[in-house]
């Protein structure tokens, strides 16, 4: 797939499971919690949190707290630590190449993401992207998330353009509003590693086109 874009185009990305695998954030957070549990309780949990997550546990932290009889306050403390930890994340070389090429061609880039401000900003910092963005819309900062039009309109106000391209992964919320606003939408397919799986929605919620990986994105400049 080759888009025709120029300096009047803004390319807008989703964050989780689009610019990096969200599972990497989960693993980073659980690794950090395992170290905290050892530091404060001298209990070695190893990869148990990660194993529980991969087994489909909905409350891995709660299960660990029960398994090791941690204090009542431990669960809330660990959840807060997970949300606010400095994640160990790396941008894949193919995605780094896409970002580099866009900016070398003076094409503006932005991110729309749902989540807590400090958490999403920490992810972007770890990926080396926070200071490279021309605009950033985070649901917690705007008071509303996708598919509400507010974050999309925020980008349009801050980055006026003749064309917007939105790249995301979750058809339940990523594309429907962007399409209504006249944006071109690109979906990143779930290869079995995405946090949100098995999403079946109507055509209104589907992107214009799908890619297996963001690194496949191709475009031409006039």
C-alpha positions in Angstrom: 0.0 0.0 0.0 1.4 3.4 -0.9 -0.2 6.7 0.3 0.3 10.0 -1.4 1.3 12.4 1.4 3.1 15.7 1.6 3.9 18.5 4.1 0.2 19.3 4.4 -0.4 15.8 5.7 -0.5 14.9 9.4 0.2 11.3 10.3 -1.5 10.4 13.6 -0.7 7.2 15.5 -2.4 5.2 18.3 0.2 4.2 20.9 -0.5 0.8 22.5 -0.2 -2.2 20.1 0.5 0.2 17.2 3.8 1.9 17.9 5.0 -0.9 20.3 3.5 -4.2 21.6 1.5 -3.4 24.8 2.5 -6.8 26.2 6.0 -5.3 26.5 4.7 -2.7 28.9 2.9 -5.4 30.9 6.1 -7.4 31.2 8.1 -4.4 32.2 5.6 -3.5 34.9 5.4 -7.0 36.3 9.2 -7.3 36.3 9.3 -4.1 38.3 6.7 -5.4 40.8 8.6 -8.6 41.3 11.6 -6.6 42.4 9.5 -4.4 44.7 7.9 -7.5 46.3 11.4 -8.8 47.0 12.6 -5.5 48.3 9.7 -4.9 50.7 8.6 -8.5 51.6 11.7 -10.7 50.8 9.5 -12.9 48.7 10.8 -14.2 45.4 8.0 -14.3 42.9 10.1 -14.6 39.7 8.0 -14.5 36.6 4.8 -15.6 38.3 2.9 -12.4 37.5 3.8 -12.7 33.8 2.9 -16.4 33.8 -0.5 -15.6 35.4 -1.1 -12.9 32.7 -0.3 -15.3 29.9 -2.7 -17.8 31.5 -5.5 -15.3 31.1 -5.6 -14.1 34.7 -7.8 -11.0 35.0 -6.2 -9.9 38.3 -2.7 -11.2 38.4 -1.6 -8.8 41.0 -4.5 -9.7 43.3 -3.7 -13.4 42.9 -0.1 -12.9 43.9 -1.1 -10.9 46.9 -3.4 -13.8 48.0 -0.9 -16.5 47.2 1.8 -14.9 49.4 -0.5 -13.4 52.0 0.6 -9.9 51.5 -0.9 -7.1 53.5 -4.3 -5.8 52.6 -2.8 -2.5 51.3 -0.3 -4.3 49.1 -2.5 -4.7 46.1 -3.4 -1.0 45.7 0.3 -0.1 46.3 1.5 -2.5 43.6 -1.2 -1.3 41.1 0.0 2.3 41.7 3.6 1.2 41.3 2.8 -0.6 38.0 1.0 2.4 36.6 3.8 4.9 37.5 6.9 2.8 36.8 9.4 3.9 34.2 8.9 1.2 31.6 11.6 -0.7 29.7 10.4 -0.3 26.1 12.2 -0.2 22.7 10.9 1.1 19.4 11.3 -1.6 16.7 13.9 -0.7 14.0 11.2 -0.9 11.3 8.9 1.5 13.2 11.9 3.8 14.0 12.6 3.9 10.3 9.0 5.0 9.5 9.1 7.8 12.1 12.6 8.9 10.9 11.5 9.0 7.2 8.3 11.0 8.0 10.2 13.6 9.9 13.0 13.8 7.3 10.3 14.7 4.8 8.8 17.4 7.1 5.6 15.5 7.7 4.1 16.2 11.1 3.3 13.4 13.5 1.0 13.1 16.4 -0.4 10.5 18.8 -3.9 9.9 20.1 -4.0 7.5 23.1 -6.3 6.5 25.8 -4.9 6.1 29.3 -3.5 8.0 32.3 -1.3 11.0 31.5 1.8 9.9 33.4 1.6 6.3 32.2 1.2 7.2 28.5 3.9 9.9 28.7 6.3 7.5 30.4 5.8 5.0 27.5 6.4 7.7 24.9 9.5 8.8 26.8 10.9 5.3 27.0 10.3 4.9 23.2 12.1 8.1 22.5 9.0 9.7 21.0 7.7 12.2 23.4 9.8 15.1 22.3 9.5 14.2 18.6 5.7 14.6 18.4 4.1 17.7 17.0 0.9 17.1 19.0 -0.3 14.6 21.7 -3.9 13.9 22.8 -4.3 11.8 25.9 -7.7 10.8 27.1 -7.0 11.6 30.8 -5.9 15.1 29.9 -8.9 15.8 27.6 -11.4 14.2 29.9 -12.7 11.8 27.2 -11.3 9.1 25.0 -11.8 7.4 21.7 -14.1 7.1 19.8 -15.4 10.5 21.1 -14.4 13.2 18.5 -12.7 15.4 21.1 -9.1 14.0 20.7 -9.3 14.0 16.9 -10.6 17.5 16.9 -7.8 18.5 19.3 -5.2 17.3 16.7 -7.0 19.2 13.9 -7.0 22.4 15.9 -3.4 22.2 16.8 -2.1 20.8 13.5 -4.2 22.2 10.6 -3.7 20.2 7.5 -5.3 19.2 4.2 -5.0 15.4 4.9 -4.9 13.3 8.1 -3.9 9.7 8.2 -4.7 7.7 11.4 -2.9 4.5 12.2 -4.3 2.2 15.0 -5.1 -1.3 15.9 -8.4 -1.4 17.8 -11.5 -1.3 15.4 -13.8 -0.9 18.4 -12.7 2.7 18.9 -9.8 3.8 16.7 -11.3 4.3 13.2 -15.0 5.1 13.2 -14.6 8.8 14.2 -11.5 9.4 12.2 -13.4 8.2 9.1 -16.4 10.4 9.9 -14.0 13.4 10.0 -12.6 12.5 6.6 -9.3 11.0 7.8 -7.7 8.1 6.0 -7.4 5.1 8.3 -4.9 2.3 8.5 -5.2 -0.7 10.8 -2.4 -2.9 12.3 -3.6 -6.5 12.4 -3.5 -8.5 15.5 -1.0 -11.3 15.1 -2.1 -12.9 18.4 0.0 -10.6 20.6 -2.4 -7.7 21.0 -3.9 -7.0 24.4 -7.4 -6.6 22.8 -8.2 -9.6 20.7 -11.1 -11.1 18.7 -12.8 -7.8 18.0 -15.7 -8.2 15.5 -17.3 -4.9 14.4 -19.3 -3.5 11.4 -17.7 -2.0 8.4 -18.2 1.5 9.8 -15.6 0.7 12.4 -13.1 -1.0 10.1 -10.2 1.0 8.7 -9.8 1.8 5.0 -6.9 -0.7 4.8 -5.0 -3.2 7.0 -1.3 -3.8 7.5 0.4 -6.8 9.2 2.9 -4.4 10.8 3.5 -0.7 10.9 6.9 -1.3 9.2 4.9 -2.2 6.1 3.6 1.4 5.7 4.7 2.9 2.4 4.0 6.3 1.0 4.9 8.6 -1.9 5.6 12.3 -1.9 4.7 14.3 -5.0 
